[in-house]
Amino acid sequence: MLKRRSVLAAAGWTIVGASAVRAQAWPSQQIRIVVPYIAGGATDTAGRIVAGKMGELLGQQVIVENKGGGNTIIGMDAVVKSKPDGHTLLLATTTLATNAALGLKQPFEPLKDFQTISTIADIPDLIAINKDVPAKSYAEFADWCSKQPQKVRYACSGIGNQPHLWGELFRTRNKLNLEVVGYKGSADAIRDVMGGHVPVIVDVVLPTGNHVKAGRMTGIAVASEQRSPMCPDVPTVVELGMKDMVSAVFYGVAGPAGIPRPVVERLNALCLEIVKDPAVKAKFAELGFFTTGSTPEAYLEKLKFETERWTKVVKDNNIKVEG
């Protein structure tokens, strides 16, 4: 019995020792973070913030590789097909949940084929209105909507994106007399709202929040637990008694399934160190984001929740997109 226990103990220490060696050996080559969008824009900037700080902490360059297209599916697929050794990572976006909710064809299963590492940052949704709309608060806005003879149009930066899905959830939850008008981006949507062609916009807090802060639009509600520095005078949904309406476009770091657990843990520790850095927090704040950070398991649970949440919204509102 003693000999058998000694053998088992030795085997256990061998396994632990091998795991420790794998963690110590990582990284053994250059790390790349795939950003599933073309260069430029908030997502690319966020990827470069993460890569820059990670490289600083590791003492080696971490490169950003832009692989846009297919509503982020092309970039995500490249990561799924990479070697699961922790050297190829994904700056994952909300599309990891919303693409599945929309029923888009994907050559992978988002909740099974990725190893979640950590959430990174959230940018909350926002409702704002044209300055000529006679409302200065959510209550006044809801009352104004109810008195309009036809549905009130709201602009969003794209049908099927996260702000649109949240807009539909907010509309149905509050029984608002609204209907969506989809644009190809925030700039065109903002222009038409400020020009009076469409009275309402549902977007994220950047860039729309800057126009609210400057007094060019009236902010009605921001979908966060705390007020956004972008538009600090706009009440949160929590303040308005709608805790269930907290919502944001969110970023995280993930990799292909199968990364050794010790490497996952080291990557997670790095991500948590990154999001706690004051300079990183400041850079994300400039983009309208709150930095977050989580365990791999909590990030996976967030993805499951968001996928279920938006799948119901898509079905309840019969939302269809090409792809």
GIRATA-V40541 format. One record per residue. RES is the residue in one small letter. PSI is psi in degrees with one decimal (* if undefined). NEAR is the number of other C-alpha atoms within 12 Angstrom. Layout:
# GIRATA-V40541
RES,PSI,NEAR + RES,PSI,NEAR
This chain:
# GIRATA-V40541
m,-42.3,7 + l,-40.6,8 + k,-42.3,9 + r,-43.7,10 + r,-38.5,11 + s,-40.0,12 + v,-44.3,13 + l,-41.8,14 + a,-42.9,15 + a,-40.0,14 + a,-40.8,14 + g,-44.4,14 + w,-31.4,15 + t,-42.9,14 + i,-47.2,15 + v,-43.4,16 + g,-40.1,16 + a,-39.6,18 + s,-41.5,22 + a,-38.7,19 + v,-41.8,19 + r,-43.0,23 + a,-41.6,23 + q,-30.1,17 + a,-18.3,18 + w,135.5,27 + p,143.0,28 + s,0.0,17 + q,-179.2,16 + q,140.3,22 + i,138.8,31 + r,139.6,36 + i,115.8,42 + v,123.5,44 + v,118.1,46 + p,34.2,38 + y,161.4,32 + i,164.8,23 + a,146.7,20 + g,154.7,16 + g,171.3,20 + a,-39.1,32 + t,-42.6,39 + d,-42.7,30 + t,-43.5,27 + a,-42.1,46 + g,-38.4,42 + r,-31.0,32 + i,-47.6,36 + v,-45.9,49 + a,-41.3,37 + g,-45.5,27 + k,-38.1,30 + m,-41.5,36 + g,-38.7,25 + e,-43.2,19 + l,-32.9,22 + l,-14.8,24 + g,27.1,14 + q,157.6,18 + q,135.1,22 + v,121.0,28 + i,151.5,29 + v,130.0,35 + e,116.2,28 + n,123.2,30 + k,81.9,27 + g,169.2,24 + g,155.6,18 + g,31.4,21 + n,42.2,33 + t,-3.3,35 + i,-35.3,35 + i,-47.8,26 + g,-41.7,37 + m,-39.7,44 + d,-36.4,34 + a,-36.9,32 + v,-44.0,41 + v,-37.5,35 + k,-2.2,22 + s,165.9,26 + k,129.9,20 + p,66.4,26 + d,5.5,32 + g,7.0,41 + h,-13.0,31 + t,118.0,40 + l,163.8,49 + l,130.9,53 + l,93.0,49 + a,145.5,47 + t,-176.7,43 + t,-22.3,43 + t,-17.7,38 + l,-25.4,47 + a,-43.8,40 + t,-31.0,43 + n,-42.2,38 + a,-41.3,34 + a,-34.7,35 + l,-6.1,36 + g,22.6,26 + l,142.6,27 + k,125.1,21 + q,139.5,28 + p,27.0,20 + f,166.6,24 + e,110.6,22 + p,-39.3,36 + l,-6.5,30 + k,-33.0,19 + d,0.4,26 + f,145.8,40 + q,111.2,41 + t,141.6,46 + i,-60.2,42 + s,147.0,44 + t,157.2,40 + i,-51.5,44 + a,152.4,42 + d,140.3,38 + i,112.8,44 + p,158.3,44 + d,162.9,48 + l,141.5,51 + i,129.2,48 + a,159.5,49 + i,160.0,48 + n,144.6,36 + k,-23.7,26 + d,-10.1,21 + v,127.1,29 + p,66.2,21 + a,137.3,23 + k,-1.1,26 + s,169.0,25 + y,-42.2,32 + a,-43.9,19 + e,-37.3,17 + f,-46.4,32 + a,-40.3,28 + d,-42.9,19 + w,-44.5,25 + c,-43.1,29 + s,-20.6,19 + k,-2.3,16 + q,137.8,17 + p,-25.7,10 + q,168.0,13 + k,139.5,21 + v,126.0,27 + r,139.1,30 + y,137.5,40 + a,145.3,42 + c,163.0,42 + s,4.5,34 + g,133.6,31 + i,129.1,33 + g,-8.2,40 + n,172.0,41 + q,-44.5,40 + p,-37.6,46 + h,-45.1,43 + l,-40.3,47 + w,-38.2,41 + g,-41.6,49 + e,-38.1,39 + l,-44.1,35 + f,-41.8,36 + r,-50.0,30 + t,-37.3,20 + r,-37.3,18 + n,5.0,24 + k,48.6,17 + l,145.8,28 + n,66.9,27 + l,155.5,33 + e,146.9,29 + v,148.2,35 + v,115.1,32 + g,139.2,31 + y,174.1,27 + k,3.6,16 + g,167.2,26 + s,-37.4,31 + a,-47.0,21 + d,-38.8,24 + a,-45.8,35 + i,-43.5,41 + r,-44.9,27 + d,-30.4,27 + v,-45.6,37 + m,-28.0,28 + g,-5.7,18 + g,6.6,22 + h,-31.6,22 + v,131.7,32 + p,-19.5,38 + v,147.8,46 + i,140.3,54 + v,118.3,53 + d,-174.4,51 + v,170.7,47 + v,-11.1,45 + l,123.0,38 + p,-6.9,35 + t,-39.8,46 + g,-31.2,42 + n,-37.3,29 + h,-33.4,31 + v,-46.8,37 + k,-34.0,22 + a,-4.2,17 + g,10.4,21 + r,-16.6,23 + m,164.5,36 + t,123.6,38 + g,136.5,44 + i,-45.0,40 + a,141.3,48 + v,136.4,50 + a,47.5,42 + s,171.4,38 + e,-27.6,27 + q,154.0,27 + r,148.1,30 + s,134.4,37 + p,-21.2,28 + m,-36.4,32 + c,73.0,38 + p,-15.6,22 + d,-5.5,23 + v,125.9,37 + p,152.5,30 + t,163.4,34 + v,-29.2,32 + v,-43.4,20 + e,-30.8,21 + l,5.9,24 + g,22.8,18 + m,60.8,22 + k,-29.5,19 + d,-7.4,20 + m,4.6,32 + v,128.9,32 + s,148.6,40 + a,155.4,40 + v,130.9,40 + f,148.6,40 + y,153.0,44 + g,171.8,48 + v,131.9,50 + a,170.4,46 + g,-179.5,46 + p,149.2,38 + a,144.9,31 + g,0.0,23 + i,131.7,33 + p,139.5,28 + r,-41.5,27 + p,-34.4,27 + v,-40.1,32 + v,-45.0,36 + e,-37.4,28 + r,-40.4,30 + l,-40.7,42 + n,-44.2,34 + a,-38.8,25 + l,-45.8,30 + c,-41.3,41 + l,-35.8,31 + e,-37.3,27 + i,-50.2,39 + v,-15.7,37 + k,-11.5,24 + d,128.0,24 + p,-38.5,15 + a,-39.1,18 + v,-44.8,32 + k,-42.5,28 + a,-41.0,21 + k,-40.8,27 + f,-35.7,35 + a,-35.9,28 + e,-26.4,25 + l,-0.9,32 + g,8.1,38 + f,149.8,38 + f,128.8,35 + t,149.9,37 + t,-99.7,30 + g,140.3,33 + s,173.9,31 + t,161.8,28 + p,-38.8,33 + e,-40.1,22 + a,-37.0,20 + y,-42.8,34 + l,-41.8,29 + e,-36.7,20 + k,-43.6,28 + l,-40.7,39 + k,-45.4,24 + f,-47.8,21 + e,-38.9,33 + t,-46.4,28 + e,-41.0,21 + r,-49.9,28 + w,-26.1,37 + t,-42.4,30 + k,-42.2,24 + v,-43.5,31 + v,-46.1,32 + k,-44.5,19 + d,-29.8,19 + n,6.1,23 + n,47.2,18 + i,130.1,27 + k,137.5,22 + v,157.7,22 + e,145.7,14 + g,*,16
